[in-house]
Amino acid sequence: MNKLVLSFLLFWAASLMFACSKEEKPEPKPSDLDPRGVFRPLENETDPDKIDNWFTKGPSEKVEGIDVERAYKTLNLNPNAKSITVAVIDGGFDLNHEDLKGRMWVNQKEAQGLQGVDDDQNGYIDDINGWNFLGAKDGQGRSLNVNQERLESTRELVRLKKLRATLIATGQGLQRFDQAYYDKLENEVTGDRTVARIQIKYIENAIARVQELFNSIQTKLNIPFDKLTLEAVQSFKATTDAEQEAKEALIVEFNSSMAKSVERIRLRLTQLQLSLETSLNENFNPRAEIIKDNPDDFSNGYYGNNDVTGPDPLHGTHVAGIIAAIRNNGVGINGVSPYAKIMAIRAVPNGDEYDKDIYFAVKYAVDNGAKIINMSFGKRYSPHKSKLDEIFKYAAQRGVILVHASGNYAHNNDRRDNYPNRFTSSPNSNAEIRNWIEVSASSRYSTSAIVANFSNYGKESVDIFAPGFEINSTAPNNTYMVLSGTSMAAPVVAGILSVLMAQNLNHTPEQIRQILLRNGRDKSSLEVLKPGMGELVKFGELSRSGAVADNYKALEKLLKN
């Protein structure tokens, strides 16, 4: 189960207050969170007026995309532009997708070398397209992989419980700070479990009520219960008072559950049940059985395997496609950048990532030539934040730009912790990781609904917004899927950076970063709906730039300099 499902429950309640003025087209409400914190709409939940590949288009096509199509058509680009390696630290990748052929980074020494040999002597054997820090090999050399994981809050609670028991056995107790931290974690994890159990009971009862009402008009509806939707109920022509009462009661059930189908209601139930079994389960520890390392020991990063696909390649494949899907090939989508090569690094499970895995994933990316690192993940706690600060500075010293998704809690990141982030644990409170870009999600509308209503935000912590609502991109097995989340917005920015770097006219990475941030589409004075609560605020209050990323404007500026 995923790290953000329980956060969705809070968001779900807040979404009841989502509003939009009558003269503006409201942003469709997002569907539930998938295992990595993105919204996966079902077939009947997508915007009926959606525009294909809208995120690469612009205002001339009446959408708030990044205007990359106009840039390619009208600007005088370098025909000999170089390729740029973009490392994507994520959950898994379909290396054979039809729209990603030739778009994945290839470690040539390993690709042309001997199987089972570290041909490039970087410490990782057969890392042809990247590396998997969530795996191991069994006795027969077969890949083993971690899929589900616990939340960091659950893992930290377990750690402190063990420490507390050890101290009590010797007549001691936790230090004051640790005791306060322990109390906070225990309250939080216990609360999350309680909320999950309450919601499970509520949903089970809702399904039973819907089933009973459905049974009373089943013969007239002529569809199976599993396929029942709000739309089908609304279209049903009642011929008796009893049928009309059942119809109205079903509409109330769907609306009170904020669901458009039985499938959606059941999916919520499955997600919540899985959360109790995995992410909130103190006894669940797949890493101990598979990787068998000490996640608190950063002395050795040579673990894992070369299976970058893993058991669940949806999220990483989707992110990779946004950045680099083949353009104008007659299939699928057009990615942002024809110059990007995706270095696949698997380090994000269905649950909270370990700081250790992110540390070595970033180091691997930097040491193997990545110029941009996309990080579409996040969590509430970071027990080894100082180590991550260290590796992010290492990346900055080598001119690597870090792009991070701000999160999907509808929270103000200035006030709530969201890790990893640019703010270091240095005694200097103003110390920041200087190569960082924090990205929030926008929609295609140029109205008050331009901010995706699930997106985190922050005047001090978020740099810029980018398209992240109902983004169609590559999915496993040559398919395509619409997903929404700041996880989709970050790779849009990573793609723009790779376009700018490819056209680089002797600009430094920091200059490239500044060009992108200073040449967004200014929306600072637009009144927008603040995520979660729905109150109107100036867009400029939600990020440092007050802008939506604009590839055309940034590239035009770069070429003029």
C-alpha positions as CSV (number, residue, x, y, z in Angstrom):
1,M,0.0,0.0,0.0
2,N,1.2,3.4,-0.7
3,K,2.5,6.1,1.6
4,L,-0.1,8.7,0.7
5,V,-3.4,6.8,0.7
6,L,-4.2,7.9,4.3
7,S,-3.3,11.5,3.4
8,F,-5.9,11.2,0.7
9,L,-8.5,10.5,3.3
10,L,-7.9,13.9,4.7
11,F,-7.8,15.4,1.3
12,W,-11.0,13.6,0.4
13,A,-12.8,15.4,3.3
14,A,-11.2,18.7,2.3
15,S,-12.3,18.2,-1.3
16,L,-15.9,18.4,-0.2
17,M,-15.3,22.1,0.2
18,F,-13.8,22.5,-3.2
19,A,-15.7,25.2,-5.1
20,C,-15.4,27.2,-8.3
21,S,-17.4,30.2,-9.6
22,K,-20.2,29.5,-12.0
23,E,-18.7,31.4,-14.8
24,E,-15.5,29.3,-14.8
25,K,-15.1,25.7,-15.8
26,P,-14.3,23.8,-12.6
27,E,-11.3,21.5,-12.4
28,P,-12.6,17.9,-12.3
29,K,-12.1,16.4,-8.9
30,P,-9.2,13.9,-8.8
31,S,-9.6,10.2,-8.2
32,D,-7.8,8.2,-5.6
33,L,-4.1,8.0,-5.0
34,D,-2.3,5.1,-6.6
35,P,0.7,3.4,-4.9
36,R,3.1,6.3,-5.4
37,G,0.9,9.2,-4.6
38,V,-0.6,10.1,-8.0
39,F,-4.2,10.2,-8.9
40,R,-5.3,7.5,-11.3
41,P,-8.7,8.3,-12.8
42,L,-10.9,5.4,-14.0
43,E,-12.4,5.4,-17.4
44,N,-15.5,7.4,-16.4
45,E,-13.7,9.9,-14.3
46,T,-11.5,11.8,-16.8
47,D,-12.3,15.2,-18.1
48,P,-14.6,14.8,-21.1
49,D,-13.1,17.9,-22.6
50,K,-9.5,16.9,-22.2
51,I,-7.0,17.8,-24.9
52,D,-4.4,15.3,-26.1
53,N,-0.9,16.1,-25.1
54,W,-2.1,19.4,-23.6
55,F,1.0,19.7,-21.3
56,T,3.3,20.4,-24.4
57,K,0.9,23.0,-25.9
58,G,0.3,26.6,-24.9
59,P,-2.1,29.6,-24.6
60,S,-2.6,29.8,-28.4
61,E,-4.3,26.4,-28.1
62,K,-6.2,27.6,-25.1
63,V,-4.4,25.5,-22.5
64,E,-1.8,26.3,-19.9
65,G,0.8,23.9,-21.1
66,I,4.5,24.6,-21.5
67,D,4.3,25.8,-25.1
68,V,7.0,23.4,-26.3
69,E,5.4,22.7,-29.6
70,R,5.6,26.4,-30.6
71,A,9.2,26.5,-29.6
72,Y,10.1,23.6,-31.9
73,K,8.2,25.1,-34.8
74,T,9.3,28.7,-34.6
75,L,12.7,29.1,-32.8
76,N,16.0,28.6,-34.5
77,L,17.3,25.5,-32.7
78,N,20.7,24.0,-32.9
79,P,20.5,21.0,-35.3
80,N,23.5,19.4,-33.7
81,A,22.2,19.7,-30.1
82,K,23.7,17.2,-27.8
83,S,21.8,14.6,-25.8
84,I,21.4,15.2,-22.0
85,T,21.3,12.4,-19.5
86,V,18.3,12.8,-17.1
87,A,18.3,10.4,-14.2
88,V,14.9,9.4,-13.0
89,I,14.8,8.0,-9.5
90,D,11.6,6.1,-9.3
91,G,9.8,2.8,-8.8
92,G,10.4,0.9,-12.1
93,F,10.6,1.3,-15.9
94,D,9.4,-0.5,-18.9
95,L,12.6,-0.4,-21.0
96,N,10.9,-1.9,-24.0
97,H,8.0,0.5,-24.4
98,E,7.3,1.4,-28.0
99,D,7.5,5.2,-27.3
100,L,10.7,5.0,-25.3
101,K,12.8,3.1,-27.9
102,G,16.2,4.8,-28.1
103,R,15.3,7.2,-25.3
104,M,16.8,5.2,-22.4
105,W,20.4,5.9,-21.3
106,V,22.8,3.1,-22.2
107,N,26.0,2.4,-20.3
108,Q,28.0,1.3,-23.4
109,K,30.8,-0.4,-21.5
110,E,28.4,-2.7,-19.8
111,A,26.2,-3.1,-22.9
112,Q,29.2,-4.2,-24.9
113,G,30.9,-6.1,-22.1
114,L,30.6,-9.5,-20.5
115,Q,27.5,-10.6,-18.5
116,G,28.2,-10.9,-14.8
117,V,31.3,-8.6,-15.0
118,D,31.7,-5.1,-13.8
119,D,33.0,-3.9,-17.2
120,D,33.2,-0.2,-16.3
121,Q,34.4,-0.9,-12.8
122,N,31.9,1.4,-11.2
123,G,31.0,-1.2,-8.6
124,Y,27.7,-2.2,-10.2
125,I,27.6,-5.3,-12.4
126,D,25.6,-5.2,-15.7
127,D,24.1,-1.7,-15.0
128,I,23.2,-1.3,-18.6
129,N,20.4,1.2,-18.2
130,G,20.8,2.1,-14.6
131,W,20.5,0.4,-11.2
132,N,18.0,-1.0,-8.7
133,F,18.6,-0.2,-5.1
134,L,15.5,-2.1,-4.0
135,G,16.7,-5.6,-4.9
136,A,19.1,-8.4,-4.5
137,K,20.0,-11.8,-6.1
138,D,19.0,-15.2,-4.7
139,G,21.3,-18.2,-4.6
140,Q,20.6,-19.0,-8.3
141,G,21.3,-15.5,-9.4
142,R,17.7,-14.5,-9.9
143,S,16.5,-11.0,-9.1
144,L,14.6,-10.4,-5.9
145,N,12.8,-7.1,-5.4
146,V,11.1,-5.1,-2.7
147,N,7.7,-3.8,-3.7
148,Q,5.5,-2.7,-0.8
149,E,7.2,-0.9,2.1
150,R,6.3,0.7,5.4
151,L,5.8,4.5,6.0
152,E,8.8,6.1,7.5
153,S,6.7,7.0,10.5
154,T,6.0,3.3,11.1
155,R,9.7,2.4,10.7
156,E,10.8,5.2,13.1
157,L,8.3,4.1,15.7
158,V,9.6,0.5,15.5
159,R,13.2,1.8,15.9
160,L,12.3,3.9,19.0
161,K,10.3,1.1,20.5
162,K,13.4,-1.1,20.3
163,L,15.6,1.6,21.8
164,R,13.1,2.3,24.5
165,A,12.8,-1.4,25.5
166,T,16.6,-1.7,25.6
167,L,16.9,1.3,27.9
168,I,14.1,0.3,30.2
169,A,15.8,-3.1,30.6
170,T,18.8,-1.3,32.0
171,G,16.8,1.0,34.2
172,Q,17.0,3.9,31.9
173,G,14.6,5.7,29.5
174,L,14.5,7.7,26.4
175,Q,16.0,11.2,26.4
176,R,13.5,14.0,26.5
177,F,13.8,14.8,22.8
178,D,13.5,11.1,21.8
179,Q,10.5,10.6,24.1
180,A,8.6,13.6,22.5
181,Y,9.4,12.2,19.1
182,Y,8.2,8.7,20.2
183,D,5.0,10.1,21.5
184,K,4.4,12.0,18.2
185,L,5.0,9.0,16.1
186,E,2.9,6.7,18.3
187,N,0.0,9.1,18.1
188,E,0.4,9.6,14.4
189,V,0.6,5.9,13.4
190,T,-2.1,4.9,15.8
191,G,-4.3,7.7,14.4
192,D,-3.6,6.6,10.9
193,R,-4.6,3.0,11.7
194,T,-7.8,4.2,13.4
195,V,-8.8,6.4,10.5
196,A,-8.1,3.5,8.1
197,R,-10.3,1.1,10.1
198,I,-13.1,3.7,10.4
199,Q,-13.0,4.3,6.6
200,I,-12.9,0.6,5.9
201,K,-16.1,0.1,8.0
202,Y,-17.8,3.0,6.3
203,I,-16.9,1.8,2.8
204,E,-18.0,-1.7,3.6
205,N,-21.4,-0.4,4.7
206,A,-21.6,1.8,1.7
207,I,-21.0,-1.1,-0.7
208,A,-23.7,-3.1,1.1
209,R,-26.2,-0.3,0.8
210,V,-25.4,0.2,-2.8
211,Q,-25.7,-3.5,-3.4
212,E,-29.1,-3.7,-1.7
213,L,-30.5,-0.7,-3.7
214,F,-29.0,-2.1,-6.9
215,N,-30.7,-5.4,-6.4
216,S,-34.1,-3.7,-6.3
217,I,-33.7,-2.3,-9.9
218,Q,-31.1,-4.7,-11.3
219,T,-33.4,-6.2,-14.0
220,K,-34.1,-2.7,-15.3
221,L,-30.5,-1.5,-15.3
222,N,-29.3,-4.5,-17.2
223,I,-25.6,-4.2,-16.1
224,P,-23.6,-6.2,-13.5
225,F,-23.0,-4.7,-10.1
226,D,-19.3,-4.4,-10.6
227,K,-20.0,-2.1,-13.6
228,L,-22.5,0.2,-11.8
229,T,-21.7,3.9,-12.2
230,L,-23.2,7.1,-11.1
231,E,-23.8,8.0,-14.7
232,A,-25.8,4.7,-15.3
233,V,-28.0,5.5,-12.3
234,Q,-28.6,9.0,-13.4
235,S,-29.6,7.8,-16.8
236,F,-32.0,5.2,-15.4
237,K,-35.7,5.8,-16.2
238,A,-37.7,4.9,-13.2
239,T,-41.3,3.8,-13.9
240,T,-42.5,3.3,-10.3
241,D,-42.2,5.2,-7.0
242,A,-40.0,2.4,-5.6
243,E,-37.6,2.6,-8.5
244,Q,-37.4,6.4,-8.2
245,E,-36.7,6.1,-4.5
246,A,-33.9,3.5,-5.2
247,K,-32.5,5.7,-7.9
248,E,-32.4,8.8,-5.7
249,A,-30.8,6.8,-2.8
250,L,-28.1,5.4,-5.1
251,I,-27.2,8.9,-6.3
252,V,-26.9,10.0,-2.6
253,E,-24.6,7.1,-1.9
254,F,-22.3,7.8,-4.8
255,N,-22.2,11.5,-4.0
256,S,-21.6,11.0,-0.3
257,S,-18.7,8.7,-1.1
258,M,-17.3,11.1,-3.7
259,A,-17.2,8.2,-6.2
260,K,-18.6,7.7,-9.6
261,S,-18.6,4.0,-9.7
262,V,-18.6,0.8,-7.6
263,E,-15.2,0.1,-9.0
264,R,-13.8,3.3,-7.4
265,I,-15.4,2.5,-4.0
266,R,-14.0,-1.0,-4.0
267,L,-10.6,0.3,-5.0
268,R,-10.6,2.6,-1.9
269,L,-11.5,-0.3,0.3
270,T,-8.6,-2.4,-1.2
271,Q,-6.1,0.4,-0.7
272,L,-7.1,1.0,2.9
273,Q,-6.9,-2.7,3.8
274,L,-3.5,-2.9,2.2
275,S,-2.3,0.1,4.3
276,L,-3.0,-1.9,7.5
277,E,-1.2,-4.9,6.1
278,T,1.9,-3.1,4.9
279,S,2.6,0.7,5.3
280,L,1.2,0.9,8.9
281,N,2.2,-2.6,10.0
282,E,5.1,-2.6,12.4
283,N,5.9,-6.2,11.7
284,F,6.1,-5.8,7.9
285,N,9.8,-5.6,6.9
286,P,10.5,-6.9,3.4
287,R,13.9,-5.3,3.2
288,A,15.2,-7.5,6.0
289,E,14.2,-10.6,4.0
290,I,15.4,-9.4,0.6
291,I,18.2,-6.9,0.8
292,K,19.3,-7.9,4.3
293,D,21.3,-4.7,4.9
294,N,21.4,-2.1,7.6
295,P,19.4,0.9,6.2
296,D,21.1,3.1,8.7
297,D,24.6,2.2,7.5
298,F,25.8,4.5,4.6
299,S,29.3,3.0,4.5
300,N,28.7,0.8,1.4
301,G,26.4,1.6,-1.5
302,Y,27.1,-1.5,-3.6
303,Y,23.9,-3.4,-3.1
304,G,20.9,-4.1,-5.2
305,N,20.6,-5.6,-8.7
306,N,20.2,-4.4,-12.3
307,D,16.5,-5.1,-12.6
308,V,15.3,-1.5,-13.1
309,T,11.9,-2.7,-14.2
310,G,10.9,-4.2,-10.9
311,P,7.5,-5.5,-10.0
312,D,5.6,-2.3,-10.6
313,P,7.0,-0.1,-13.5
314,L,4.0,2.1,-14.0
315,H,5.1,5.3,-12.2
316,G,8.6,5.4,-13.5
317,T,7.5,4.6,-17.1
318,H,4.9,7.4,-17.0
319,V,7.5,9.9,-15.7
320,A,10.0,8.8,-18.3
321,G,7.5,9.3,-21.1
322,I,6.6,12.8,-20.0
323,I,10.3,13.8,-20.3
324,A,11.4,11.8,-23.4
325,A,8.7,9.9,-25.2
326,I,9.5,9.9,-29.0
327,R,8.0,12.9,-30.7
328,N,5.8,12.8,-33.8
329,N,6.2,9.1,-34.4
330,G,2.5,8.5,-34.9
331,V,1.9,6.6,-31.7
332,G,1.3,7.5,-28.1
333,I,2.4,10.9,-26.9
334,N,5.0,13.6,-27.5
335,G,7.4,13.9,-24.7
336,V,8.9,17.3,-23.8
337,S,12.4,16.7,-25.0
338,P,13.9,14.9,-28.0
339,Y,17.3,15.4,-26.4
340,A,16.9,13.6,-23.1
341,K,18.2,10.1,-22.3
342,I,16.6,8.5,-19.3
343,M,18.9,6.9,-16.7
344,A,16.7,4.4,-14.9
345,I,17.3,4.2,-11.1
346,R,14.9,2.2,-9.0
347,A,14.8,3.4,-5.4
348,V,11.2,4.2,-4.6
349,P,8.9,1.4,-3.4
350,N,5.2,1.4,-2.9
351,G,5.6,3.0,0.5
352,D,8.2,5.4,1.9
353,E,11.6,5.4,0.3
354,Y,14.7,4.9,2.5
355,D,17.1,7.8,2.8
356,K,20.0,5.4,2.2
357,D,18.6,4.3,-1.2
358,I,18.1,7.9,-2.3
359,Y,21.6,8.9,-1.1
360,F,23.2,6.2,-3.3
361,A,20.8,6.7,-6.1
362,V,21.8,10.3,-6.4
363,K,25.5,9.4,-6.1
364,Y,25.1,6.8,-8.8
365,A,23.4,9.3,-11.1
366,V,26.0,12.0,-10.6
367,D,29.0,9.6,-10.9
368,N,27.6,8.2,-14.1
369,G,27.0,11.4,-16.0
370,A,23.5,12.6,-15.3
371,K,23.0,16.3,-15.7
372,I,19.5,16.4,-14.3
373,I,17.9,14.2,-11.6
374,N,14.1,13.9,-11.4
375,M,12.7,13.0,-8.0
376,S,8.9,12.4,-8.0
377,F,8.6,11.1,-4.4
378,G,8.4,12.4,-0.9
379,K,7.6,11.6,2.7
380,R,6.9,13.1,6.1
381,Y,10.1,12.1,8.0
382,S,13.7,11.9,7.0
383,P,15.9,10.3,9.8
384,H,19.1,10.8,7.8
385,K,18.4,14.2,6.4
386,S,22.0,15.3,7.0
387,K,23.3,12.5,4.8
388,L,20.9,13.6,2.0
389,D,22.0,17.2,2.4
390,E,25.5,15.9,1.9
391,I,24.7,14.1,-1.4
392,F,22.6,16.9,-2.7
393,K,25.6,19.3,-2.2
394,Y,27.8,16.7,-4.0
395,A,25.4,16.9,-6.9
396,A,25.4,20.7,-6.9
397,Q,29.2,20.8,-6.9
398,R,29.2,18.8,-10.1
399,G,26.6,21.0,-11.8
400,V,23.7,18.5,-11.6
401,I,20.2,20.1,-11.2
402,L,17.8,18.4,-8.8
403,V,14.0,18.5,-9.7
404,H,11.6,17.5,-6.9
405,A,7.8,17.1,-6.8
406,S,6.3,19.1,-4.0
407,G,3.7,16.5,-3.0
408,N,-0.1,15.8,-3.2
409,Y,-1.4,16.6,0.2
410,A,-2.9,20.0,-0.6
411,H,-0.5,21.3,2.1
412,N,1.6,24.4,2.5
413,N,5.1,23.1,2.5
414,D,6.3,26.3,4.3
415,R,4.5,25.0,7.4
416,R,4.7,21.2,7.1
417,D,7.7,19.0,6.6
418,N,8.0,17.3,3.3
419,Y,11.2,15.4,2.5
420,P,13.5,15.5,0.8
421,N,13.8,19.3,0.5
422,R,16.3,22.1,-0.3
423,F,16.6,23.3,3.3
424,T,19.6,21.9,5.0
425,S,20.1,20.9,8.6
426,S,22.9,23.4,8.8
427,P,23.0,25.7,11.9
428,N,22.6,28.5,9.3
429,S,18.8,28.5,8.9
430,N,19.0,30.1,5.5
431,A,21.3,27.5,4.0
432,E,19.7,25.9,0.9
433,I,20.7,23.3,-1.7
434,R,21.3,25.8,-4.5
435,N,20.7,23.4,-7.4
436,W,17.2,22.6,-6.4
437,I,13.9,23.2,-8.2
438,E,10.7,22.3,-6.3
439,V,7.7,21.9,-8.5
440,S,3.9,22.0,-7.9
441,A,1.1,20.9,-10.2
442,S,-1.1,23.1,-12.4
443,S,-4.0,22.2,-14.6
444,R,-4.8,23.3,-18.2
445,Y,-7.3,26.0,-17.2
446,S,-6.4,29.7,-17.3
447,T,-9.0,30.4,-14.7
448,S,-9.0,30.3,-10.9
449,A,-8.8,26.4,-11.3
450,I,-5.3,26.6,-12.7
451,V,-3.8,25.1,-9.5
452,A,-4.4,21.4,-9.2
453,N,-6.5,21.1,-6.1
454,F,-4.4,18.2,-4.7
455,S,-1.1,20.0,-5.1
456,N,1.2,21.1,-2.2
457,Y,2.4,24.7,-2.5
458,G,4.6,27.2,-0.6
459,K,5.7,30.8,-1.1
460,E,9.2,30.0,0.3
461,S,9.5,26.3,-0.5
462,V,8.1,25.9,-4.0
463,D,9.8,27.4,-7.1
464,I,7.3,27.0,-9.9
465,F,4.2,25.2,-11.1
466,A,4.0,22.9,-14.1
467,P,1.3,20.8,-15.8
468,G,0.4,17.9,-13.5
469,F,-3.3,17.3,-13.9
470,E,-4.6,14.6,-16.2
471,I,-1.3,13.9,-18.0
472,N,-1.4,11.1,-20.6
473,S,1.9,9.3,-20.8
474,T,3.6,5.9,-21.3
475,A,2.5,2.9,-19.2
476,P,3.8,-0.7,-19.1
477,N,3.3,-3.1,-22.1
478,N,3.0,-0.4,-24.8
479,T,0.0,1.2,-23.2
480,Y,-0.8,4.8,-22.1
481,M,-2.5,6.1,-19.0
482,V,-3.8,9.4,-17.6
483,L,-2.3,10.2,-14.2
484,S,-2.4,13.4,-12.1
485,G,0.1,14.5,-9.5
486,T,3.1,16.7,-8.7
487,S,4.9,13.5,-9.8
488,M,3.9,14.4,-13.3
489,A,4.7,18.1,-13.0
490,A,8.4,17.5,-11.9
491,P,9.3,15.6,-15.1
492,V,7.8,18.4,-17.2
493,V,10.3,20.7,-15.7
494,A,13.1,18.1,-16.0
495,G,12.3,17.9,-19.7
496,I,12.4,21.6,-20.2
497,L,15.8,21.7,-18.5
498,S,17.1,19.1,-20.9
499,V,15.9,21.1,-23.8
500,L,17.7,24.2,-22.5
501,M,20.9,22.3,-21.7
502,A,20.9,20.7,-25.2
503,Q,20.9,24.2,-26.8
504,N,23.5,25.4,-24.2
505,L,25.4,28.3,-25.5
506,N,28.1,28.1,-22.8
507,H,25.6,28.6,-20.0
508,T,26.3,27.1,-16.6
509,P,23.8,24.7,-15.0
510,E,22.9,27.4,-12.5
511,Q,22.3,29.9,-15.3
512,I,20.1,27.3,-17.1
513,R,18.1,26.9,-13.8
514,Q,17.7,30.6,-13.4
515,I,16.6,31.1,-17.0
516,L,13.8,28.5,-16.5
517,L,12.7,30.0,-13.2
518,R,12.8,33.6,-14.4
519,N,11.0,33.0,-17.6
520,G,7.8,31.2,-16.6
521,R,4.4,32.4,-17.6
522,D,3.6,35.0,-14.9
523,K,0.3,34.3,-13.2
524,S,1.2,36.0,-9.9
525,S,-1.8,38.4,-9.9
526,L,-4.4,35.8,-10.9
527,E,-6.9,34.9,-8.2
528,V,-6.8,31.1,-7.8
529,L,-8.4,28.5,-5.6
530,K,-6.0,27.5,-2.9
531,P,-5.6,23.7,-2.7
532,G,-7.6,21.9,-0.1
533,M,-9.8,24.7,1.3
534,G,-10.7,26.4,-2.0
535,E,-10.3,30.0,-0.8
536,L,-9.3,32.5,-3.4
537,V,-5.7,33.8,-3.1
538,K,-3.2,35.4,-5.5
539,F,-1.3,32.7,-7.5
540,G,1.9,34.6,-6.5
541,E,1.3,33.5,-2.9
542,L,1.8,29.8,-3.7
543,S,5.4,29.8,-5.1
544,R,8.5,31.8,-5.3
545,S,8.0,32.6,-9.0
546,G,4.3,33.0,-9.2
547,A,4.5,31.4,-12.6
548,V,3.8,28.3,-14.7
549,A,6.9,26.8,-16.5
550,D,7.1,27.9,-20.1
551,N,9.5,26.2,-22.4
552,Y,9.0,28.7,-25.2
553,K,9.8,31.8,-23.1
554,A,12.8,30.1,-21.4
555,L,14.2,28.8,-24.7
556,E,13.7,32.1,-26.4
557,K,15.6,33.9,-23.6
558,L,18.4,31.4,-23.8
559,L,18.9,31.8,-27.5
560,K,18.9,35.6,-27.3
561,N,21.7,35.6,-24.6
